[in-house]
């Protein structure tokens, strides 16, 4: 029988799809495409959300409103219907009925399931991550369908390993045959990544869960190995989940260079690199002009492109725009990102950016952030700002996409930046590396740390802007170093070799 690798996730940013919320979905799709190109027998199981995640737009350049996040016809036309599936409770009651679709790329295959019935369950899977009204049902259905798809494979394939991506799918291993190897990958240190354990699953699914408090611990309990996604994330996770320290290790995240790197390895010297970067910058400037009507001119383009959520500290940009500094004539700042529709803080922050975009001549906020905008912003900027609160960012791949295109990063000391950036050589750091996980919602120290770090952030940023303005050659040396050092270290081929050494020769 053929041996296959199985990945189970809740989101994937396939080309043209609206099936993702951010970094994790892009990472999973990057892995899918790279695996298909490498010839790996890779199978990804993921929901198909009819209405995608969420999209946002600004009305009259002032009001921030939700709009539908649509799948492209190009993506939908590549899906092949392969049948239906029903899963039932231990007592025989219908848990869910779903249609199954197949999406292929090279040797990789994705099986996407679209939940149809019961209607209340289908509603939970209409949009990605809108399950807060009934979290347990969302987890139960995802596990029941995913495990049934895997069990159907067993008669025709040998499953080498099943990798469970994030704790939403923690119930899945409890429904699989005991002889299947299970590994668990956690993608966040933050509390939203460790939801309360779903006890009602025991009766509905006929399983026995361990005496633990979170879904993350339930997944760790039955997994052969547990991976974190950067060295820093590994250190923090060991302290949060010390009981499972012997199972823990880390494989730092990566990106698909074929998908994201626009400046290729064949560029040659730094002079050639500088010309190619300027071409990409000109392209991005043209895009900004078309979208906003604003003139960038010959100013330095500084971008902040992330999911808009408190721990990523988008308010550093708000504070920066309020500063009475002399940099407004020499920099143009671009922000793009989406908040979750239930995140009132994030929506208020985005609404503020909409207003600032209208009022500040050298600032533009693009509300509909996604793969397409990231492709241009992360390759065409002069500097990327990466500002998460220390210990809260698991890895971060936006800065990897920038680095491989020769866009240096000004980063807080967190995530995978600590493994990739050498201060002043291929990027810059600001602030302090914390070793204790601090609750930014409740701990009074959080605001004190923010104020202190913002001062250092601004000081460092002004020095970088001055370097760009007064000594472009030295600035471009840092940019070129980012390109040459990031490229070999964040290649998805490296990640695949680490996860699946038995399939890829090192």
C-alpha positions, 0 to 999 in steps of 0.5 A: 500500500502507498504511504501517505502523510496526513495534515489536519487543519481548520484553514488553508489559504489556497490560491484564490480561496477565502478559506483562511484567517491569517498566518496559519492558513497561509502557512498550511497552504505554503506547505501544501504547495511545496509538498506537491512540488517536492513529490510528497504523498501529502494529504491535507484535510480542511473545511470548505467555508462557503462564505470564507472568513471576513473581509472589510472595506471603507465607505466614503473613506470614513466608515469601516464595514464588513463585506463578504470574503468571496472564493474566486471562481478560479479556485472553485472551478478546481474543486472536484466533488468526490462524494458525501459523508455522514458522521453519527454520535455513539448513540446513532444521532446525526452529528453532521452530513458533508460534501467532500471535494478534492483539490490537487497540486502536483503530488499533494491532495486536499480534501475539503469538506462542506458541512450541509446538515444539520442546519445549525451545524452548517451555520457554524461552518458557514464562516471560518472562526465564527463558532463562539456561539457553540465552540464544542459543536464546532470542535466535535464536528471537525474531529468527527469528519476529519477522523472519518475521512482518515479512517476511510483511507486506512484500507487503501493506504498506509498512513505514515503520520497524522499531524494535527494543526492547532487545538481546535482539532484536539479531539481527532486523535481520540477517534482514530485507530491506536496504531496511527502515529499522531503529532500535534503542532501548536501555533500560539502561546496566547490564551485563545489558542488553548480553549477549554476542554469540551467535556460533552464530546465524551458522551457524543463521540463515545470517547474518554478524555484525560483529566486536563483543562484545555483542548491543547493539553488533550491533544498533547496527552495522546500525541507522540510528539508536540511541535512548537513553531520557533525556538522562543515559542518552544521556551514559552510553551515549556513553561506553560505546559511543563507536564509535556516538556519531554514531548516538546521540540520545535521546527521553526516555520517557513514559507514557500519561496516559489510563492513569495520570493520575487527576487530570485537567487540568480540576481548576482551582486548587490547592485543588481539586487538594488535595481530589482528592489526599486522595480518592486517598490515602483510597482507597489507605489503605483498600486498605492496610487491607484488604491488611494490617490496618494503620491508616495514620490521618492519617500521611504515606504514603511509597512505594517501588515498583520492581523489587527489584534492587540498583541501585535501592537498596531497602536504603535503605528497610531502613536507614530502618526501622532508624533511631531517628528520630522520624518513625515516628508521622508516616509510614507507609511502603509498599514493593512490588516483585518480584525476578527469580526468579534474583536471589538478592540480590533475593529475600533483600531481599524476604524481609527486607521480608516480615519487617519488614512483620510487625514494624514497625507503620508499614511494609507490604510488598506482594509482588505488585507489578504494574500494578494496585497501581501504579495506586493507590500512585503516585497515592495516596501523599504522597511517592515515593522514587526511589533508583537508583545514579547512572548505572544508571537509564536513565529511570524511569517510576514517578516520572512516574506519580507526578508527573502525579498530584501525588505529588512525588518524592525522587530520586537524581540519575539517569535522567529525574528530572534533566530533570523535577525542580527541587529544592524546587519540584516535588520534591527531589533527594539525593546526587550526580550521577555521570558515571562508570559504576561497577560496583556489584558489584565497585568498592569505591567503590560502598559508600562512595557509598551510605553518603554518599548515604544520609546526604543521603537521610535528611537530605532526607527528614526535612526533607520530613516536617517540611515536611509536618507543620508547613507542609502548604500549602507541601508541597502547593505542591510537589505541585501543581507536580509535577502541573502540570510533569510532565503536559505533559512526560511525555505519551506523545503527545510521545514518539510525535511524536518517534519518528514525526513523519511520522505525527503533526503537531507 
